[in-house]
Amino acid sequence: MRRSLLLLLIVGVLGSNASWVTRSARAQAKPELYYTFFGQKIALTEQTDAIAVNFKTFRGRGRSLHQQLEADLTGTRAGRSRGGGSTAQSSGIEVKSLGAQFAIVKLAANVSKPDILEKIQQQDYVQSTLPVLSRTPSPKSEPTQFSQIVLPNEIIVSFAANLAPDQISKILETQKLDVVRKLRFSQNRYVVKSRQANGVEILRVANGLAQVTGIDSATPNFIQSIQQDLQPQAFRTTPIESISPALQGLPEVKGVPFASKLLPLQWHLNSTARRGNLARTDVRATDAWKHSHSGDQVVVAVIDSVIQWDHPDLKESLYTLSPNTPDALPGETHGWDFVENDSDTRLEGSDLTQIQPLFRNSFELSDATLIKRYAKEAKAILEHNPNLSSAQVAKVIRNSIQSFVMSQFHGTWSAGVIAAQPHAGTGIVGVAPKAKILPIRGLGLDGVIRPETQIEAIGYAAARKADVINMSFGGALPSQAVVDQVFSVLDANPKLVMVGSAGNSDVDGVAFPAAIPGVLSVGATNLMGEKAPYSSFGQRLDLVAPGGDTSQTENQGILTTGGTWIENLWQGVNQRPQNNQWAWGTAFDPMGQYVQVQGTSFSAPIVSGIVALMKSEDPDRKLSRDRVIEILKQTASYDGLKLTKSDENRYRLRIATGISDGILMPIRASGIQDPKRPVSMQQYYFGRGLVNAEAAVQAVKDSR
């Protein structure tokens, strides 16, 4: 697994500052390393203590390739050191997975990089080695936000629309480029590689191509790992299934067409069960169901990580390809996996092989063995809280690993928020229970994402006539090729609505790609109606919706569908959690069929679900995207929302300074904008306000 992520989770659990996690990995800035984003230089830094490895497609070793590489580099026996154990740490070499195809080798200061590089290249399962970069920090950028950026010899080149194939071929030959492949569901965009350059020189090649006549943009096809949305609890105070009996003390949500025993816990749909007579902080979805078709005949594309669409609450909401769909992909039935390039977005194959041993060991290993294997993490835990017992240290490690595995099903979480249908009245309910989900996998294991998958996934969703596209992956590096694709899709489909998560960095400035004009950007609120502590705000924020807050108690998160219930994941796990035992990860139930999570990744699909409710009342699709967004903003309000004193003081300071801490660009104007005519404090943190599904649906009906 990615050891840096495990460390980050542990630090988050202990409530400490995470800046120390990557401090040792930062190299001195090299101003000459950059790529361009619409002419803006985005500075990058090469990590001199890291080597990225691209694996061949290789089967039969019975373990993940990053584990095999670590064993080969450290001289340990096969199967002895997994995920980076104490042997790897004592050798000064640590191998971290980056999805199934890549890994990053981290080197201690006393380890010779040339020697290790040569040893890596001698392994028969290694395709190539690549540079590891990081984003040169901007004001208050997260220290881990861009800590792992791999630079392959691949560039995405967008040619001018009027160029003929022979003209494109001529440019490619003149620039000494070979075509890796033409991007699907996109016009005149290719992944190419240089014949003469490699390593960090690819940045120079890409920057030069951007100046060539006939080329609209050239962007390195970065391999990036973005953060997933999870808040593991070090010592959870709620046993598994203990919340369910507690429902007896909560009033039933009555008179709704999608009844479920878990509905009172889904406060984002209706908060009255949790808040009583206090102001509502939900989106009034249950009220909207009573007067709508609940998303019927609407398709919502979910571009995300693993989507386990056979979940009991999702299988009835699954999109099925029409038999006469033009240009159908081989075997395509229920969406597409652009990471593995196959027709199934569920966890399977090499991805399952990679994470299953990690998951199994988190339950099966003794406390002593676990602490020995994760000695570096154990040491960090004790440095921040020296009074913990060995059992408590092991518990933190276990919960962090299990939360990490759970986060691989991020797409399953998002899909459930949008369109889950409770089976037998026992599951959870989505915002638009009758909508259909088009599952599209665009993120690999570890949150790995590339511009090419974003481009193809967005184009595919439009080609399959989705009504809404949900993008809950804020934090990707800005890419001109992705922006161009979004604009192309929006221009060609004026009724298509794209929704993006604002980001979980708590900064002034919405994350990419939600920051792209035309994408509806959504921030997050909590049960109390406050800005969620993690939610970004200010510049380009359109609206807010509940995103949950599990930092104090897990039952204030967003309850949704999980993916760890699949039996293949539990092979070899004898110590399975049972009812009334202490909960693990973010699980609500023993198998993790349901989870309680937080993040703008879930406020965005709530809005996508509301758009589905609206479009269901517009069966002839008369309303344009602009009109749908206008209605959402007009019907949103600040009712039930409130600001903390800290947020108020933050606004007062920035209204005087006018400086942003956004991460899209190194320095840019604050979301307060014009100091002479600043936006209000409420708009700064909440955009146009908390969405209101009932009012939005009624406005659509009134416009017919």
N, C-alpha and C positions, 0 to 999 in steps of 0.2 A: 504494500500500500504506500501511499505518499506519506512519508514520515513527517514532512513539514506540516501537512494538514493535521496529522494526529497531534503534533505539538501545539498547533494553533487551537485545536479543539480543547485540549487540556488547559491551556492558558485561559481560554474563554470561560471554561467551567470554574476555574479558580478565581475569576474576577480580576485578573491582572492585565497589565498592558502587554499587547502582543508584539510590540516593536522589537523586542530582543530576539524574536524567532528568526528573522532574516538579517540581523545586523552583521553577523559574521560573513554572510554570503555576498554582501554588497561590495562591488569593486569600485574603483575610482571612475568617475564619469569620463566617457570619451566623447567629446562633443561631435566628432566626425561621424559617429554612429547614429543614424536617424533614418526614418522613412517619412514620406510626405502624405498629408491628408488635406486635399484641396489646397495645396501650396503651403500649408502649415507644417513646420518641421516638428516631428515627434521624436524627442531624443531618447536614445536607448543606451544601455550599458552592458558590456559583455561580462559575464560571470567567469572569472579566470579560474575558479575552483570547481567548475562543473563541466561535464561532457554529456551531451545528449546522444542516445543510441537509438537507431532505427533498426528494428528486428526484421528478419525475413519471416515469411510465413512458414512456420516450423512446428511440426506436431511430434508427439510421441515421447516427450521427456517426462511427462507426468507431473509437471510443475510449471508455474508461469516462467516466462523467459527472463523477467527481471530478477527473479529468485535464482535462476540458473546462473545468470551473469554474476550476481553477487558471490555465489559459491565458487565460480571459476576464478574470479578476481582475488578472492580472499583465501582460496585454498581449502575451503571447508568441504565436507562430504555432502553429496546431494541429499537434500531434505533436512540438513542440520540447521542452517540459518535461514529463516524465512522472514521476509519483510524487513530485513536489516536488523540482525540480532547483535549481541554484545561482541561476537567475533568480528563482525564487520566494523563495528565502531573502534575496536582496539587496533584494527589494521589501518584505520584512517580512510577507509573506503566504505561508502554507503550508497546503495542503489535504490532509487525510488521509482515506482511505476508511474507512467504517464499514459494512462489508457493501456490497452493490450499490446499496441504496436511499438510504443516508445518507452524509454526509461531515461532517468537522469542519474549520472554517477557523480556523487559529491565527494570531494577530496579534501583531506586535512592538509594543513599548511606544510607538513613534512613529507608529503607524498609527491613523487615526481609525475607531473601530468604527462610528459612525453612517454614515459615508460608505461603508464596505465593506458594511454591512448593506443600504443602499439599492441598491448595485450588484448584490449577490446577488439581491435581489428583482426586479430588472429582467430577469433571465435567463429565457427562455421555458421552460426545462426544470426550473426550480425550483418545487416545490410550496409550500414554506413554510420559514421559519427558526425554530429552536427553541433554548431555553437549554441550556447544557452545565453539568452539575454534577459534583461529586466528593464522595466520602464524607469527612466530617470525620474526620481520622485518630484512631484509637484507639491505645492503647498497643501499640507494635510492629506495627501494621498495615502491610502492604506499601505502599510509596509509590505503586505503580502499580495496586494491587488494584482501586480504584474510581475511577480517574483519568478515565474517559470514560463519563459517564452522561448520556444525552440525555433530556430531559423533553418528550414530546409532549403535545398536548391530548387525552390519552386516559387514562381511569381504568377499572380493572377493579372492577366493583361486584358483590358477592355478596349476593343477596337471600335473606331467610329462606325456608326450604323450603316453608312453608305459605302463601306469598303466591300469590294468583291473578294471572293476566296483567293484569287490569284494575287491580289494586292496584299492581302494578309500574309500569304506565303512569302511574298517578296520581302516584306518587313521582317518576318521571322528569320529569313535567311541572312538578310543584311545585318541584323543584330545578333546573329549566331545563337539562335534559340531553337530548341526542339519542343514540339508539342507533347505534353504529357497526356492531356485529354481536353476535349471541348466540354465546357460546363453545360449540363442539361438544364432545360427550363430557363434559359437565359440567351440573350442575343449577343453574338460576337465576343463571347468571353471564353478565354482559354487559360488552362494551367500550363505554364511553360517552364523549361529549365535551361540554364545557360550552359553552353559548351565550354566556355573558357573561364568561368568564375565559380567559386564555391565559398563556403564559410561566410564570414561577415561581408565579403565582397558582393554578395547577393544584394545587400542594401544599396550599394553604389550602382549596380546594374539596374535595379528597380527604379531608383531615382532618375537615372538617365533615360530610361524608357518612357517615363512620364513626360519627357520633353520632346518625344518623337512625333512628328506629324502623322496623323492617322491613328494614334493611340490616345484614348480618352483618359485612361488611368493605368497605373501599374503598381500593384501592392504585393509585398511578400506574403506568401501563403503561410502565415505564422501558425504554429501549433501552440495554443495557449490553454492553460488550465485555470478556469474561473471558479470562484467559491460557490459552494452549494449552500442552500438555506437550511441550517440546523442549529439548534441551541441545546447541546447535550447537558444534562444535569449530572453533577458529580455524585450527589447522594439524593436520589429522588425520594420524595416523602410519600408518594402515593403508590400502593401496591397495584399490580395489574388487576383490572376489572373491579377495583374498589370504587371507581367513579360511577360505574353502571348502577350499583345499588343506590348510590347517592342521588340518582335521578328521581327516586321516590320522593325526595324532598323538594324537587323543582316542579313548578306547575307545567302541565302538558301544554304544548302548542296546539291549540284546537282549531278545527275548521279548515284544515289544509288538505289538499288533494294528495300529498305525498307524506303520509304519516310514517314516523319511525321512532322507536324508543330513544334513539340518540339525538333526535332533533333539538331537544332543549339545550344540549351542549353545543350546538352549532349556532353560537351567538351571532355570527356574522350574517346569518339569514334572518334571525329574529332574536333580539337581545332581551326581550321582556322576561323570559324564564330566569335569566341570570341577574337582571337589574331591577326587576319589579316595576315600580312606578317612576323610577329615575328616567331621565331622557334616553331615548333609544340611540344606540351607537351602531346599529346594523344597517343593512341596505334595503330592508323591507321587502325581501324576496318572497316571503310567505304571503304577504299581502298582494304582491304582483301575480302570484300563481292563481289567485282566486278570480282574476279578471283577464287572464291571458291564456294562450295556447302553450305556455311553459317551454318555449323554444322549439316547438314542433316544426319540422321541415327546414331546420337551420343546421348548417354544417360549420363546426368550429375546428379549425386546424390547430393542433397543439405541437409546436416545435420545441422539443425539449430532450431530456435524456431518456432512459428506459421507460417505456409506457407498457405496463403489464395489463393489456386490455382484456384479458380473460378474468380479471377480478370480478367476483360475483356482482358488484355494484356498477361495473363498467361494461360488461359484455352486451347488455341490452342497448347501450348507447353508442355502439361501435359503428362507424361508417363502413359501408361495403361498396366496393367499386362496381359501377355499372358495367354490364357485359360489353356494351358498345363504346366504352371510353376510348377515345383516340390516343394513340401512342402509349398504351399501357405498358408498364415495365414488366419484365419477366416474373411471373408468379404473383404479381401485385393483386391483393385482395382488400386488405385493411391498412392502407397507408404504406409508408416506406421508411426503411432505416438507411439514412445517408452516411452513417458511420461504417457499418458493415456491408453496405450496398446489397441489402436483401429485403425481403418483403415482410419481415417480422421485427417489430420494435421491442419485443419482450427480451428478457434476460436469457441468453442461451450461449452455447458454443464456448469460444475462447474467453468471453467476458465472464461467464459463469465459472469457468475453470480458474480464472484469476482471483476472484474474490471469495469463492466458497471455502478454500482452506483458511483464509483469514477469519472469516465468519465462524467457522467451526472451532478454531483455536481460541477465539474470544470466550467461548462457553466452556471448552473442554480443559484447557490448560490450568494447572494449579496456580495459586497466587505466586509461589516462589518461581515457577518456570516462566510465568508471564512477565514478572519483574526482571528476571534475568534476560529474557529475550528483548525486552524493551527497556534496557538499562538507561539509555539516554533520556527517554521520556520519564522514567521513574525518578531520575536525578532532578529533572526540571520541576517535577511535582513537589518534591521534598524541599527544593530551594525556595519555593513560594509558600509552602506550608509545612514546616519541619515537624509539626506535631501529629501528622497523620501516621496511622499504623500501616503495616505492610498490607493488610487486608483492604484498607481504604485506598491506598495507592493503586493496588491491583484493580479495585472497583472503578476508579477514574479511567484507567487504561482500557478496561473492558468496555465501559460505556462509550468512550470516545471511538473505539474501533467499531462497535456496533452501530453507532450513529453515522459513522462514515459509510458503512455498507448500506445502511438505510437510505442515505442521500443519493445513492446511485439510482434510486427509483423516483427521483425528483419529478420526472414527467408524469408518473402515476399519480403523484400528489396533485399536480396541476390539473390533470384531466378530471380527477374526482371533484375538485372544487367547481368545475364548470358544469358537468353533466351527469354526475352519479345518480343512479336510480336504486333506492334501497331494496334489496331482495328480501322477500318474506317479512317486510316491515321491520327488519333488524339492522339495516345498514345506515349509511349516511346519504344525504340528499345534496345534489348539486344545485347551483343557482338556476340552471335551465335544464331540468331533469329530462325533458323530451328532445333536447338537441342531440345531434350526432357528433361524435368526436372523430376527427381524422388524425390518427396518430402519426407523427413524423419525428423520427429520431435525428437530431442534429448535434447532440452532445455525446461524446464517448465517456468511458469510465474516467473517474477523477475530474469530471467537468471539462474534459478536453473539447475544444472547439476550434474550428478553422474557418476562415472567410469562405472557402469553397463550399463547405456544408451549409453555411448560412444562406449563401446565394442560391444554391440548388433547392434547399428546403423551402425558402420563401417563394421561389418560382413554381415549385411543385404544388404548393398549397393553392396558389392562384390558378394553376392549370387544372386542378381538380375542382374548381368552382367553389372553394370555401367562401363562406359569408364573413367569417371572422378569422383572423390569425392571431393566436396568443403566443407571445415571445417572453417567457420568464427566464431570461438569461442575461440580465444586466451585468455589465462589467467587462464585456469583451473590448479588445483594442479597437478603436475607430478605424474603419476601412472604407476608403472611397468606393471600392468596388461594391461593397455591401450597400452603401448609401445609394449608389446609382441603380442597383437592383431594386431597392425599396421604391425609389421614385418611379422607375419603369413600371413596376407592378401597380403602384397607386394610380399612375396616369392611365394605364390600360384598363383599370377596374375601379371606376369612380364610386362604386357602391361597397367595395370591400373595406372593412375596418380592420386596422392593425393595432394591437394593444401590446404595450411593453411595460416591464417592471422598472420603476424609477431607480432601483439600486439600494443596497443595504450598507452604504458607507457613511450615512449621517453627514453628508456634505451638501453645500450649495451647488447644485448642478446634477441633472438627471444623467444616469449612466447610458452608455451606448449598448444596444441600438434604440432604446426608447427616446433618446435625445433627437433622433432624426425627425425633422418637421413632417407632419402627416401621420406619425405614429402617436397614438393616444398614450401618454405617459401617466402611470398611476403610482402614487405613494401609498404608505400604509399607516393605519391607525390601530389603536388597541381597544380593549373592552371599555376602558374609561373614557374613550373619545379623544385621547391625546395622540399627538404624533408618535408613532412607534419609535422607540429610542434609536433604532438602526436606520430608519427610513431617510433617504435623501430628499431634497426639497428644493425650493427656489427656482433656479433657471430651468425653463421648459417643463415644469410640473403642471399637468392639466387638472387632475382630480385625485382624490384619495378614496380608499376603501379599506375595510378591515384586513389587516395582515397578521394580527396576533402578536403576542408577547409572552414567550415562555421563560423569560429570564428569571422570574420569581417563582412561578408555578406553571406546570405544563398545561393545566386545564384552561388557560387563557390563550392557548394557541388556536390555530385553525384545524379542526378535526376533518381529516380527509382519508382517502384510500391509500394504503401502503402496499408495498410489493414483496416484503420478506416472507410472506405466508407460503410461497411456492415450495413444494416438498423438496425439489432438487437442491435448494439452498441449505436444507437441514440434514442432508446426508452426513452420517457420522457424528451427529450431535446427540449425545445421550442425555446430557444435562439440560433438557429443554425447559424453558420457564413454564410454570403452571399458574392457574388462577390463585390470586392472593399472595403471590410472591412479589418481590420488589421488581418494579418495571425496569426495562432495559432500553437504551437508546431513546428514541422518541415514540416508542410503541404505546398504543392504547390497550392492546390485548396481547395475550401470550405469544402469538405468531407474528404480530405486526401487520395484521390485515388492515388495521387502521392506525393512523399516526396523528400526533398533535404537533404542528409545525408553525414556524413564523417566517415572515419575509415579504418583501414586495412581490416576490414570485407568486404569492397567493392573493394579494390585492389585485394584481393584474388579471388573473383568470376570473375573479369575481366580476370585474367589469366586462370581460369577454362574455361571461354568462348573461349579464344584463343586456348587452348588445344583442345576444341571441334571443332573449325575451322580446326585445323591441322589434327585431326583424321578423319574428314569428307573427307579429301583428301587422306586418306589411308584406303579405304573401306575394304580391306582384312586384316587390322590390322597387317601389317608386321613390323611396327616400334615398338621397345621395349620402355618401359618407359624411360630407360636411354637415348635412342636416342632422344626421344621427348624433354626431359629436356635439353639435349646437344644442340639441335637446338634452343630452346628458349634462352639459354644463349649465343650462338654464334651470334644470330641475334639481341639480345638486344644491346643497346648502351647508351652512356652518352649524345648523341645529345639532345639538348633542356633542359638538366638538369643543375642546378647550385647550388652552395653551398652558404649559408649565411656566413657572417663573424663570427657569433657566432659558427656555426658548424665547421668552419675551426679552430678556437681557441680551441674548445673542442677536436678536433683530435690531435692538437699539444700537448695539455696537456697529453692526454692519451698515446700518443706514447712514452712519457717520463716516465710515471708511470706504464703503463701496467696493471692497475687494472680496472676491470669491475664493473658495477653497475647492472648487469643482475639480473632478479628475478627468473630464473629457479632454480638456486642454490644460497645458501647464498653468497659464494665467488667463483669466477672462473676466468680464464684467459680472458682478453679482446678480443674482436673481431679483434683487431689489430694483435693479436697473437704474433709471434716471433718478439721481438723488433729489432733484427738484420735484419730481412727481412719483415717488416710490409706490410700489404696490403695498397693500395693507399687510399688517402682520399676519392676518388669517390667510390671505392669499399666498403669502410667502411660504407658509408651511403646509397649506392644504390645497393649493391651487384654487379651483372654483368651488371646492367643497366636497362633502361626502356624497357619493352617488346615491340616488333614490330610485330603486327599481320600479316601485309602484307608480311614482309620478312620471317617470320616463315612459313606461308602457302606456299610461293614460294619455300622455302627450302624443304618442304615435297614433293611438286610436282616434284622438281628436283631429288629427291632421288628414285622416282618410277622406 
